[in-house]
Amino acid sequence: MASWGNQEEEEPMRGSRLFAGPVGKKPSARGNGLDFEIEVEEEPWCLSPDELETWYHAGNKNMQHGTELFAHDCISLIKSLLKGIRDSTRHSDTLGFTNTVVQGGSFGKGTMVKNLSDVDLVLFVNNPPLQPITETGNLKEYKRALPNIISHLGSNVGGPRGLQPDLRLEKHLVNFKTYVRDRLVEFNLLPTTEQNVEHFRDTDRNTFLSMLDVGHETRAFLSASFVEHQVRFVGNQPKDVKELICLVKYWASRFLPEKLQKSYPLELITIDRWEKAEKAEQPGRRLRRRRLNKAQGLKSVLEVLTNLNRPPTYWSYMPGVDDQLNETIITKLNMERPIILDPANPTNNVGGLYRGNNKKVIKDAAERTLRRTALLGNVREWPTI
């Protein structure tokens, strides 16, 4: 977590190791720009696996171009936004926020990619003095107070430079997009209380079993409570894994429509594929973190995307969560495949994005990439358990 009052201008934000996309690159092939036949002839898809590594790390040309400048500008924008919100409630008797903010999304995790950037900011309300919604009887009061909080946040995000007018107010968050340099960044402002977040810092089995007794809408109000755990899970992955995540997300930005470019499902699929490959190579041993081959990793992730009907993916990450609880949650909530449980909140099926026609769209894109790109033609996918 960070405080509004002690972020220095030049100080890098926790988890802010960012990865920008290639300089001067046109928009996504599937979404807004080049067609598939042209895209597959461009770098890095036309390169060899060894050339991919050079391309990725070419500091002033490709994946890491502008990292430090972009990080600095993004931090400045966040500071400006938070200052505006804080100042707007300075003299209010009815609404106030603490100086603490949790920074999430791909920005907080360190997996940002050009044209695929998102920032989640969890803001803590201290006025009105709301009680934890996890306690019986408090949800109604919370729902009654939240619309005013959401409306106030929405009316105060117009100050930072470059803000886009496509503001969306939902029951539990404020969503908008703005440019940081030449990159469009999506922001989510998630108001909650310190008590709500604290409740999920010391979880046990019953914590998540109790969430099965409430509806989807109520669980959505709790989403802000899990952001810091999502940041920790992805942000603590080895550098090589996060670099592969960035490459997978860059592929998505070039070959998938915008609605299927969501970061978190791709991050989790990549991490799962990496972990299972390591276990398959060294059964019974602790995972050995070696430098991975990016082309092999990308091919392995794309192979998963061609068959999303595979068995559920889940983790025993939060205290009290094990395989049995994950399977219980899947059964009780009648989840349909693809199933990719959020390691921070296993009642949330992140794989739900890929249902229906979306599954076919992403499968077709992955299959065409595997079949038509020189980069992946002679590469073996990782072994799996």
C-alpha positions as CSV (number, residue, x, y, z in Angstrom):
1,M,0.0,0.0,0.0
2,A,1.0,3.6,-0.5
3,S,0.1,6.8,1.1
4,W,-1.0,9.9,-0.8
5,G,1.1,12.1,1.4
6,N,4.5,10.4,1.1
7,Q,4.9,9.6,-2.6
8,E,7.9,11.6,-3.7
9,E,7.9,12.7,-7.3
10,E,11.0,10.8,-8.2
11,E,10.4,7.7,-6.1
12,P,9.5,4.6,-8.1
13,M,6.1,3.1,-7.1
14,R,6.1,-0.4,-5.6
15,G,5.7,-2.9,-8.4
16,S,6.2,-0.3,-11.1
17,R,8.6,-2.2,-13.3
18,L,6.8,-1.6,-16.5
19,F,7.1,-2.9,-20.0
20,A,6.2,-0.6,-22.9
21,G,5.4,-1.9,-26.4
22,P,7.5,-1.3,-29.5
23,V,7.9,2.3,-30.4
24,G,5.8,3.6,-33.3
25,K,3.8,0.4,-33.5
26,K,0.4,0.7,-35.1
27,P,-2.8,-0.4,-33.3
28,S,-3.9,-4.0,-32.8
29,A,-4.4,-6.2,-35.9
30,R,-7.7,-7.7,-34.7
31,G,-9.0,-4.6,-33.0
32,N,-8.1,-1.4,-34.9
33,G,-5.3,-1.8,-37.4
34,L,-3.2,-4.1,-39.5
35,D,-4.7,-7.4,-40.8
36,F,-3.4,-10.8,-39.7
37,E,-1.5,-11.5,-43.0
38,I,0.6,-8.3,-42.5
39,E,1.0,-8.7,-38.8
40,V,2.6,-12.2,-38.9
41,E,5.3,-10.8,-41.2
42,E,6.4,-8.2,-38.7
43,E,8.6,-8.5,-35.7
44,P,8.7,-10.4,-33.4
45,W,6.5,-13.0,-35.2
46,C,8.9,-13.4,-38.1
47,L,12.0,-13.8,-36.0
48,S,13.7,-16.9,-34.7
49,P,13.5,-17.8,-30.9
50,D,17.0,-16.5,-30.3
51,E,16.2,-13.3,-32.1
52,L,13.1,-12.9,-30.0
53,E,15.3,-12.5,-26.9
54,T,17.3,-9.8,-28.6
55,W,14.2,-8.1,-29.8
56,Y,12.6,-8.1,-26.4
57,H,15.5,-6.6,-24.6
58,A,16.5,-4.0,-27.3
59,G,16.3,-1.2,-24.8
60,N,15.5,1.7,-27.1
61,K,13.4,-0.1,-29.7
62,N,11.0,-2.8,-28.5
63,M,9.3,-4.2,-25.4
64,Q,11.1,-2.2,-22.8
65,H,11.2,1.1,-24.7
66,G,10.3,4.1,-22.6
67,T,9.9,2.1,-19.3
68,E,11.3,4.7,-16.9
69,L,9.6,7.7,-18.6
70,F,6.3,5.9,-18.8
71,A,6.5,4.9,-15.1
72,H,7.3,8.4,-14.1
73,D,4.4,9.9,-16.1
74,C,2.0,7.3,-14.8
75,I,3.0,8.0,-11.2
76,S,2.5,11.7,-11.8
77,L,-1.0,11.1,-13.2
78,I,-2.0,8.9,-10.3
79,K,-0.7,11.5,-7.8
80,S,-2.6,14.3,-9.5
81,L,-5.8,12.2,-9.5
82,L,-5.5,11.3,-5.9
83,K,-4.7,14.8,-4.9
84,G,-7.8,16.1,-6.6
85,I,-10.0,13.5,-4.8
86,R,-8.4,14.3,-1.5
87,D,-8.8,18.1,-2.0
88,S,-12.4,17.7,-3.0
89,T,-13.3,16.2,0.4
90,R,-10.9,18.2,2.6
91,H,-13.7,20.4,4.0
92,S,-16.6,17.9,3.7
93,D,-18.5,16.8,6.8
94,T,-20.1,13.8,5.0
95,L,-17.4,12.2,2.8
96,G,-13.7,11.5,3.4
97,F,-10.9,9.1,2.4
98,T,-7.7,8.1,4.3
99,N,-4.3,8.8,2.8
100,T,-3.8,5.1,2.0
101,V,-4.2,3.6,-1.4
102,V,-3.6,0.1,-2.8
103,Q,-2.2,0.2,-6.3
104,G,-3.3,-2.8,-8.4
105,G,-3.9,-3.8,-12.0
106,S,-1.0,-4.4,-14.4
107,F,0.6,-1.2,-13.2
108,G,0.9,-2.4,-9.6
109,K,1.9,-5.9,-10.7
110,G,4.7,-4.8,-13.0
111,T,3.2,-6.4,-16.1
112,M,2.2,-3.3,-18.2
113,V,2.3,-3.5,-22.0
114,K,1.7,-0.8,-24.5
115,N,-2.1,-0.5,-25.4
116,L,-2.8,-3.1,-22.7
117,S,-2.4,-1.1,-19.4
118,D,-4.7,-0.9,-16.4
119,V,-4.5,0.6,-13.0
120,D,-6.7,-0.3,-10.0
121,L,-6.7,2.2,-7.2
122,V,-8.4,1.0,-4.0
123,L,-9.4,4.0,-1.9
124,F,-10.4,3.7,1.8
125,V,-13.5,5.6,3.0
126,N,-13.4,6.9,6.6
127,N,-16.4,9.1,6.3
128,P,-19.2,8.0,6.5
129,P,-18.0,5.5,9.1
130,L,-19.2,2.3,7.3
131,Q,-19.2,-1.0,9.1
132,P,-17.7,-4.1,7.5
133,I,-20.0,-5.6,4.9
134,T,-18.9,-9.1,5.9
135,E,-20.9,-8.7,9.1
136,T,-24.6,-9.5,9.0
137,G,-26.9,-6.5,8.5
138,N,-24.2,-4.0,7.3
139,L,-24.6,-4.7,3.5
140,K,-27.8,-2.6,3.2
141,E,-26.2,0.4,4.8
142,Y,-23.1,0.0,2.6
143,K,-25.1,-0.2,-0.6
144,R,-27.1,2.9,0.5
145,A,-23.9,4.9,1.0
146,L,-21.9,3.8,-2.0
147,P,-23.8,5.5,-4.8
148,N,-22.9,9.0,-3.3
149,I,-19.3,7.9,-3.0
150,I,-19.1,6.6,-6.5
151,S,-20.8,9.7,-7.9
152,H,-18.4,12.0,-6.1
153,L,-15.4,10.1,-7.4
154,G,-16.8,10.2,-10.9
155,S,-17.2,14.0,-10.7
156,N,-13.6,14.5,-9.6
157,V,-11.6,12.5,-12.2
158,G,-11.8,15.2,-14.8
159,G,-8.8,17.1,-13.4
160,P,-5.8,15.2,-14.5
161,R,-4.4,16.0,-17.9
162,G,-5.4,13.8,-20.8
163,L,-8.5,12.4,-19.3
164,Q,-10.9,10.8,-21.8
165,P,-14.7,11.4,-21.5
166,D,-15.6,7.7,-21.5
167,L,-16.4,7.6,-17.8
168,R,-18.4,4.7,-16.5
169,L,-19.9,4.5,-13.0
170,E,-20.8,1.1,-11.7
171,K,-22.3,0.0,-8.4
172,H,-18.9,-0.6,-6.8
173,L,-16.3,1.2,-9.0
174,V,-15.5,4.1,-11.3
175,N,-13.9,3.2,-14.7
176,F,-12.3,5.6,-17.2
177,K,-9.4,5.7,-19.7
178,T,-6.8,8.3,-20.2
179,Y,-3.5,8.7,-22.1
180,V,-0.1,8.4,-20.4
181,R,2.3,9.6,-23.1
182,D,1.0,7.7,-26.2
183,R,-0.5,4.8,-24.2
184,L,-4.1,4.5,-23.3
185,V,-4.4,3.4,-19.7
186,E,-7.6,2.1,-18.1
187,F,-8.3,3.1,-14.5
188,N,-10.6,1.6,-11.9
189,L,-11.3,3.4,-8.7
190,L,-12.6,1.0,-6.0
191,P,-13.8,2.6,-2.8
192,T,-14.0,0.4,0.3
193,T,-13.1,0.4,4.0
194,E,-10.0,-0.6,5.8
195,Q,-12.2,-3.1,7.8
196,N,-13.3,-4.8,4.6
197,V,-9.8,-5.3,3.4
198,E,-8.5,-6.3,6.9
199,H,-11.1,-9.1,7.0
200,F,-9.4,-10.8,4.0
201,R,-5.9,-10.5,5.3
202,D,-6.3,-13.4,7.7
203,T,-8.5,-15.9,5.8
204,D,-9.5,-19.4,6.6
205,R,-11.7,-22.0,5.0
206,N,-14.9,-20.5,6.5
207,T,-14.1,-17.1,5.0
208,F,-14.7,-18.3,1.5
209,L,-17.4,-20.8,2.4
210,S,-19.4,-17.9,3.8
211,M,-19.1,-16.1,0.5
212,L,-21.0,-18.9,-1.2
213,D,-24.1,-17.9,0.7
214,V,-24.4,-14.4,-0.8
215,G,-25.1,-13.5,-4.4
216,H,-22.8,-12.5,-7.2
217,E,-23.6,-8.8,-6.7
218,T,-22.6,-8.9,-3.0
219,R,-19.3,-10.6,-3.8
220,A,-18.6,-7.9,-6.4
221,F,-18.7,-5.3,-3.5
222,L,-15.9,-7.3,-1.9
223,S,-13.7,-7.2,-5.0
224,A,-11.6,-4.3,-3.7
225,S,-10.6,-6.4,-0.7
226,F,-8.6,-8.8,-2.9
227,V,-6.6,-6.4,-5.0
228,E,-3.6,-6.3,-2.8
229,H,-3.5,-10.2,-2.8
230,Q,-3.7,-10.2,-6.6
231,V,-0.8,-7.8,-6.8
232,R,1.3,-9.9,-4.5
233,F,0.5,-13.1,-6.3
234,V,1.5,-11.8,-9.8
235,G,4.1,-9.2,-8.6
236,N,6.1,-11.8,-6.7
237,Q,6.6,-14.1,-9.8
238,P,10.1,-14.4,-11.1
239,K,11.3,-11.8,-13.6
240,D,11.3,-14.3,-16.4
241,V,7.7,-15.2,-15.8
242,K,6.6,-11.6,-15.8
243,E,8.5,-10.9,-19.0
244,L,6.7,-13.9,-20.6
245,I,3.4,-12.4,-19.3
246,C,4.2,-9.2,-21.0
247,L,4.9,-11.0,-24.3
248,V,1.6,-12.9,-24.1
249,K,-0.2,-9.7,-23.4
250,Y,1.6,-8.0,-26.3
251,W,0.4,-10.9,-28.5
252,A,-3.2,-10.3,-27.3
253,S,-2.9,-6.6,-28.1
254,R,-2.0,-7.5,-31.7
255,F,-4.3,-10.4,-32.4
256,L,-7.3,-10.2,-30.2
257,P,-10.3,-7.8,-30.1
258,E,-10.2,-5.3,-27.3
259,K,-12.8,-7.1,-25.2
260,L,-10.6,-10.2,-25.0
261,Q,-7.4,-8.3,-24.1
262,K,-8.0,-8.4,-20.3
263,S,-4.8,-8.8,-18.4
264,Y,-5.6,-10.9,-15.4
265,P,-6.8,-14.1,-17.2
266,L,-3.7,-14.1,-19.4
267,E,-1.5,-13.5,-16.4
268,L,-3.0,-16.5,-14.6
269,I,-2.8,-18.8,-17.6
270,T,0.8,-18.0,-18.1
271,I,1.7,-18.5,-14.4
272,D,-0.2,-21.8,-14.3
273,R,1.5,-23.1,-17.5
274,W,5.0,-22.2,-16.2
275,E,4.4,-23.8,-12.8
276,K,3.1,-27.1,-14.4
277,A,6.0,-27.2,-16.8
278,E,8.4,-26.9,-13.9
279,K,6.7,-29.7,-12.0
280,A,6.6,-31.9,-15.0
281,E,10.3,-31.6,-15.6
282,Q,11.2,-32.1,-11.9
283,P,8.5,-34.3,-10.3
284,G,8.6,-34.3,-6.5
285,R,11.1,-31.5,-6.3
286,R,10.8,-27.8,-5.4
287,L,10.4,-25.7,-8.4
288,R,13.8,-24.7,-9.9
289,R,13.5,-21.2,-11.4
290,R,15.7,-21.2,-14.5
291,R,15.7,-18.7,-17.3
292,L,12.9,-19.7,-19.6
293,N,12.7,-19.7,-23.4
294,K,10.1,-17.0,-24.4
295,A,9.2,-18.6,-27.7
296,Q,8.6,-21.9,-26.0
297,G,6.6,-20.3,-23.2
298,L,4.5,-18.3,-25.7
299,K,3.7,-21.4,-27.7
300,S,2.7,-23.3,-24.5
301,V,0.3,-20.5,-23.5
302,L,-1.3,-20.3,-27.0
303,E,-1.8,-24.1,-26.9
304,V,-3.8,-23.6,-23.7
305,L,-5.9,-21.0,-25.4
306,T,-6.8,-23.4,-28.2
307,N,-8.4,-25.7,-25.7
308,L,-10.1,-23.8,-22.9
309,N,-12.3,-26.7,-22.0
310,R,-9.5,-28.3,-20.0
311,P,-9.8,-29.1,-16.3
312,P,-10.2,-26.2,-13.9
313,T,-7.1,-24.2,-12.9
314,Y,-6.8,-23.1,-9.3
315,W,-4.3,-22.4,-6.5
316,S,-4.0,-23.0,-2.8
317,Y,-2.7,-19.5,-2.3
318,M,-4.8,-17.8,0.3
319,P,-4.7,-19.2,3.9
320,G,-7.4,-21.8,4.3
321,V,-7.7,-22.6,0.6
322,D,-6.9,-26.1,-0.7
323,D,-7.9,-28.3,-3.6
324,Q,-11.0,-29.6,-1.8
325,L,-12.3,-26.1,-1.1
326,N,-11.6,-25.0,-4.7
327,E,-13.7,-28.0,-6.0
328,T,-16.4,-27.2,-3.5
329,I,-16.6,-23.6,-4.7
330,I,-16.8,-24.8,-8.3
331,T,-19.6,-27.2,-7.5
332,K,-21.6,-24.9,-5.2
333,L,-21.5,-21.9,-7.7
334,N,-22.3,-24.2,-10.7
335,M,-19.2,-22.9,-12.6
336,E,-18.9,-23.7,-16.3
337,R,-15.7,-24.2,-18.1
338,P,-13.4,-22.5,-18.8
339,I,-12.6,-22.3,-15.1
340,I,-9.7,-20.2,-13.9
341,L,-10.1,-19.4,-10.2
342,D,-8.7,-16.2,-8.9
343,P,-5.9,-17.2,-6.5
344,A,-6.8,-14.2,-4.3
345,N,-10.5,-15.0,-4.3
346,P,-11.4,-18.5,-5.5
347,T,-15.2,-17.6,-5.6
348,N,-14.2,-15.5,-8.7
349,N,-14.0,-17.4,-12.0
350,V,-11.6,-15.3,-14.1
351,G,-12.1,-17.7,-17.0
352,G,-15.7,-16.6,-17.4
353,L,-14.5,-14.0,-19.9
354,Y,-13.8,-16.8,-22.4
355,R,-17.3,-18.4,-22.6
356,G,-19.6,-18.5,-25.6
357,N,-18.3,-17.0,-28.9
358,N,-15.3,-15.5,-27.1
359,K,-13.9,-18.9,-26.7
360,K,-14.0,-19.5,-30.4
361,V,-12.5,-16.1,-31.2
362,I,-9.5,-16.6,-28.9
363,K,-9.1,-20.2,-30.1
364,D,-9.0,-19.2,-33.7
365,A,-6.5,-16.4,-33.0
366,A,-4.2,-18.8,-31.1
367,E,-4.4,-21.5,-33.7
368,R,-3.6,-19.1,-36.6
369,T,-0.6,-17.7,-34.7
370,L,0.7,-21.2,-34.0
371,R,0.2,-22.3,-37.6
372,R,1.4,-19.2,-39.4
373,T,4.2,-17.5,-37.5
374,A,7.8,-18.4,-38.2
375,L,8.7,-17.7,-34.6
376,L,6.7,-20.7,-33.3
377,G,7.0,-23.1,-36.2
378,N,9.8,-25.3,-34.9
379,V,9.4,-24.7,-31.1
380,R,8.2,-27.4,-28.7
381,E,5.7,-26.4,-26.1
382,W,6.6,-27.0,-22.4
383,P,5.9,-30.4,-20.9
384,T,2.9,-30.6,-18.6
385,I,1.7,-32.7,-15.7
